[in-house]
Amino acid sequence: MLLPIAFAFGMILGWQRATRRGGDRLDKWQYGIAHGIAFTLVALALTILARRFGLI
């Protein structure tokens, strides 16, 4: 459940960043998806590390 939340959070942040920079609709989608993927990968890596060290 953590990974979809991380993707959504990254998508929102990327969309806002593109809006602040004056991007059009496709720029917003590109920034949103790129940020979403990046946040998902970071969340996945942290989840794997937490499970590996017995924190979860």
N, CA, C and O atoms as a GROMACS GRO file, in nm:
protein
  224
    1MET      N    1   0.082  -0.120   0.000
    1MET     CA    2   0.000   0.000   0.000
    1MET      C    3   0.087   0.126   0.000
    1MET      O    4   0.042   0.234  -0.039
    2LEU      N    5   0.209   0.110   0.043
    2LEU     CA    6   0.298   0.226   0.050
    2LEU      C    7   0.340   0.275  -0.088
    2LEU      O    8   0.354   0.395  -0.109
    3LEU      N    9   0.361   0.184  -0.181
    3LEU     CA   10   0.411   0.223  -0.313
    3LEU      C   11   0.311   0.308  -0.392
    3LEU      O   12   0.352   0.408  -0.451
    4PRO      N   13   0.181   0.273  -0.397
    4PRO     CA   14   0.088   0.362  -0.467
    4PRO      C   15   0.076   0.500  -0.403
    4PRO      O   16   0.056   0.600  -0.472
    5ILE      N   17   0.089   0.505  -0.271
    5ILE     CA   18   0.085   0.634  -0.202
    5ILE      C   19   0.208   0.717  -0.240
    5ILE      O   20   0.197   0.838  -0.263
    6ALA      N   21   0.324   0.653  -0.246
    6ALA     CA   22   0.447   0.723  -0.284
    6ALA      C   23   0.435   0.775  -0.427
    6ALA      O   24   0.478   0.886  -0.457
    7PHE      N   25   0.377   0.692  -0.517
    7PHE     CA   26   0.361   0.736  -0.655
    7PHE      C   27   0.267   0.856  -0.663
    7PHE      O   28   0.296   0.954  -0.733
    8ALA      N   29   0.155   0.850  -0.592
    8ALA     CA   30   0.058   0.960  -0.595
    8ALA      C   31   0.120   1.088  -0.539
    8ALA      O   32   0.100   1.196  -0.594
    9PHE      N   33   0.195   1.076  -0.431
    9PHE     CA   34   0.260   1.194  -0.371
    9PHE      C   35   0.360   1.255  -0.469
    9PHE      O   36   0.366   1.377  -0.485
   10GLY      N   37   0.440   1.170  -0.533
   10GLY     CA   38   0.536   1.219  -0.632
   10GLY      C   39   0.467   1.282  -0.752
   10GLY      O   40   0.512   1.383  -0.805
   11MET      N   41   0.356   1.222  -0.794
   11MET     CA   42   0.280   1.276  -0.907
   11MET      C   43   0.229   1.417  -0.876
   11MET      O   44   0.238   1.507  -0.959
   12ILE      N   45   0.177   1.434  -0.757
   12ILE     CA   46   0.125   1.566  -0.716
   12ILE      C   47   0.238   1.668  -0.711
   12ILE      O   48   0.223   1.780  -0.760
   13LEU      N   49   0.351   1.630  -0.652
   13LEU     CA   50   0.463   1.724  -0.643
   13LEU      C   51   0.519   1.760  -0.780
   13LEU      O   52   0.552   1.876  -0.806
   14GLY      N   53   0.530   1.662  -0.867
   14GLY     CA   54   0.579   1.688  -1.002
   14GLY      C   55   0.485   1.777  -1.081
   14GLY      O   56   0.530   1.867  -1.153
   15TRP      N   57   0.356   1.753  -1.068
   15TRP     CA   58   0.255   1.835  -1.136
   15TRP      C   59   0.264   1.980  -1.090
   15TRP      O   60   0.260   2.072  -1.171
   16GLN      N   61   0.277   2.000  -0.958
   16GLN     CA   62   0.289   2.135  -0.905
   16GLN      C   63   0.417   2.203  -0.951
   16GLN      O   64   0.418   2.322  -0.979
   17ARG      N   65   0.524   2.127  -0.957
   17ARG     CA   66   0.652   2.184  -1.001
   17ARG      C   67   0.644   2.232  -1.146
   17ARG      O   68   0.693   2.340  -1.179
   18ALA      N   69   0.582   2.151  -1.232
   18ALA     CA   70   0.567   2.190  -1.372
   18ALA      C   71   0.475   2.311  -1.385
   18ALA      O   72   0.497   2.396  -1.471
   19THR      N   73   0.372   2.319  -1.302
   19THR     CA   74   0.281   2.433  -1.305
   19THR      C   75   0.354   2.561  -1.268
   19THR      O   76   0.337   2.664  -1.332
   20ARG      N   77   0.438   2.555  -1.162
   20ARG     CA   78   0.515   2.673  -1.120
   20ARG      C   79   0.610   2.719  -1.229
   20ARG      O   80   0.637   2.839  -1.241
   21ARG      N   81   0.662   2.626  -1.308
   21ARG     CA   82   0.756   2.662  -1.414
   21ARG      C   83   0.686   2.702  -1.543
   21ARG      O   84   0.752   2.733  -1.642
   22GLY      N   85   0.554   2.703  -1.542
   22GLY     CA   86   0.480   2.748  -1.658
   22GLY      C   87   0.466   2.644  -1.768
   22GLY      O   88   0.453   2.678  -1.885
   23GLY      N   89   0.468   2.517  -1.731
   23GLY     CA   90   0.459   2.410  -1.830
   23GLY      C   91   0.317   2.390  -1.881
   23GLY      O   92   0.219   2.423  -1.814
   24ASP      N   93   0.308   2.335  -2.001
   24ASP     CA   94   0.176   2.304  -2.056
   24ASP      C   95   0.131   2.168  -2.003
   24ASP      O   96   0.195   2.110  -1.915
   25ARG      N   97   0.022   2.116  -2.057
   25ARG     CA   98  -0.038   1.993  -2.007
   25ARG      C   99   0.057   1.875  -2.015
   25ARG      O  100   0.066   1.797  -1.920
   26LEU      N  101   0.128   1.859  -2.126
   26LEU     CA  102   0.219   1.746  -2.141
   26LEU      C  103   0.340   1.758  -2.048
   26LEU      O  104   0.390   1.657  -2.000
   27ASP      N  105   0.388   1.879  -2.023
   27ASP     CA  106   0.496   1.899  -1.927
   27ASP      C  107   0.453   1.855  -1.788
   27ASP      O  108   0.529   1.791  -1.716
   28LYS      N  109   0.330   1.888  -1.751
   28LYS     CA  110   0.279   1.850  -1.620
   28LYS      C  111   0.272   1.698  -1.607
   28LYS      O  112   0.308   1.643  -1.503
   29TRP      N  113   0.226   1.631  -1.712
   29TRP     CA  114   0.220   1.485  -1.708
   29TRP      C  115   0.361   1.425  -1.699
   29TRP      O  116   0.384   1.331  -1.623
   30GLN      N  117   0.453   1.480  -1.777
   30GLN     CA  118   0.589   1.427  -1.776
   30GLN      C  119   0.654   1.444  -1.639
   30GLN      O  120   0.712   1.350  -1.586
   31TYR      N  121   0.646   1.562  -1.583
   31TYR     CA  122   0.703   1.587  -1.451
   31TYR      C  123   0.634   1.500  -1.346
   31TYR      O  124   0.701   1.442  -1.260
   32GLY      N  125   0.503   1.490  -1.353
   32GLY     CA  126   0.428   1.411  -1.256
   32GLY      C  127   0.467   1.265  -1.260
   32GLY      O  128   0.493   1.205  -1.155
   33ILE      N  129   0.472   1.206  -1.378
   33ILE     CA  130   0.505   1.064  -1.388
   33ILE      C  131   0.651   1.040  -1.349
   33ILE      O  132   0.680   0.941  -1.281
   34ALA      N  133   0.741   1.128  -1.390
   34ALA     CA  134   0.882   1.110  -1.353
   34ALA      C  135   0.901   1.118  -1.201
   34ALA      O  136   0.973   1.037  -1.143
   35HIS      N  137   0.837   1.214  -1.138
   35HIS     CA  138   0.847   1.226  -0.993
   35HIS      C  139   0.780   1.106  -0.925
   35HIS      O  140   0.831   1.055  -0.825
   36GLY      N  141   0.668   1.062  -0.979
   36GLY     CA  142   0.599   0.946  -0.922
   36GLY      C  143   0.685   0.822  -0.926
   36GLY      O  144   0.692   0.748  -0.827
   37ILE      N  145   0.750   0.798  -1.037
   37ILE     CA  146   0.838   0.681  -1.049
   37ILE      C  147   0.956   0.693  -0.953
   37ILE      O  148   0.994   0.596  -0.887
   38ALA      N  149   1.015   0.811  -0.944
   38ALA     CA  150   1.129   0.831  -0.855
   38ALA      C  151   1.089   0.807  -0.709
   38ALA      O  152   1.161   0.740  -0.635
   39PHE      N  153   0.977   0.862  -0.668
   39PHE     CA  154   0.931   0.844  -0.530
   39PHE      C  155   0.899   0.697  -0.503
   39PHE      O  156   0.926   0.648  -0.393
   40THR      N  157   0.843   0.628  -0.601
   40THR     CA  158   0.812   0.486  -0.585
   40THR      C  159   0.939   0.404  -0.569
   40THR      O  160   0.945   0.314  -0.485
   41LEU      N  161   1.040   0.433  -0.648
   41LEU     CA  162   1.166   0.360  -0.636
   41LEU      C  163   1.234   0.383  -0.501
   41LEU      O  164   1.288   0.290  -0.442
   42VAL      N  165   1.230   0.505  -0.454
   42VAL     CA  166   1.288   0.534  -0.322
   42VAL      C  167   1.210   0.462  -0.213
   42VAL      O  168   1.270   0.404  -0.122
   43ALA      N  169   1.079   0.465  -0.220
   43ALA     CA  170   0.997   0.395  -0.121
   43ALA      C  171   1.021   0.245  -0.126
   43ALA      O  172   1.026   0.180  -0.021
   44LEU      N  173   1.037   0.189  -0.245
   44LEU     CA  174   1.065   0.046  -0.258
   44LEU      C  175   1.199   0.011  -0.196
   44LEU      O  176   1.211  -0.088  -0.124
   45ALA      N  177   1.301   0.090  -0.224
   45ALA     CA  178   1.434   0.065  -0.168
   45ALA      C  179   1.431   0.073  -0.015
   45ALA      O  180   1.491  -0.010   0.053
   46LEU      N  181   1.362   0.173   0.039
   46LEU     CA  182   1.353   0.186   0.185
   46LEU      C  183   1.276   0.071   0.247
   46LEU      O  184   1.310   0.026   0.356
   47THR      N  185   1.173   0.024   0.179
   47THR     CA  186   1.096  -0.090   0.229
   47THR      C  187   1.181  -0.216   0.230
   47THR      O  188   1.178  -0.293   0.326
   48ILE      N  189   1.257  -0.237   0.125
   48ILE     CA  190   1.345  -0.355   0.119
   48ILE      C  191   1.450  -0.349   0.229
   48ILE      O  192   1.477  -0.449   0.296
   49LEU      N  193   1.510  -0.232   0.248
   49LEU     CA  194   1.610  -0.218   0.353
   49LEU      C  195   1.550  -0.238   0.492
   49LEU      O  196   1.611  -0.302   0.578
   50ALA      N  197   1.432  -0.183   0.513
   50ALA     CA  198   1.367  -0.199   0.644
   50ALA      C  199   1.335  -0.345   0.672
   50ALA      O  200   1.354  -0.392   0.784
   51ARG      N  201   1.289  -0.417   0.572
   51ARG     CA  202   1.262  -0.561   0.590
   51ARG      C  203   1.392  -0.639   0.609
   51ARG      O  204   1.398  -0.733   0.688
   52ARG      N  205   1.494  -0.602   0.538
   52ARG     CA  206   1.624  -0.671   0.547
   52ARG      C  207   1.684  -0.658   0.686
   52ARG      O  208   1.743  -0.753   0.737
   53PHE      N  209   1.670  -0.541   0.748
   53PHE     CA  210   1.726  -0.518   0.881
   53PHE      C  211   1.627  -0.549   0.992
   53PHE      O  212   1.656  -0.524   1.110
   54GLY      N  213   1.511  -0.602   0.957
   54GLY     CA  214   1.414  -0.646   1.058
   54GLY      C  215   1.338  -0.533   1.126
   54GLY      O  216   1.290  -0.552   1.238
   55LEU      N  217   1.327  -0.418   1.063
   55LEU     CA  218   1.256  -0.307   1.122
   55LEU      C  219   1.104  -0.317   1.102
   55LEU      O  220   1.025  -0.255   1.174
   56ILE      N  221   1.065  -0.396   1.004
   56ILE     CA  222   0.921  -0.413   0.976
   56ILE      C  223   0.886  -0.558   1.002
   56ILE      O  224   0.771  -0.597   0.986
   0.00000   0.00000   0.00000
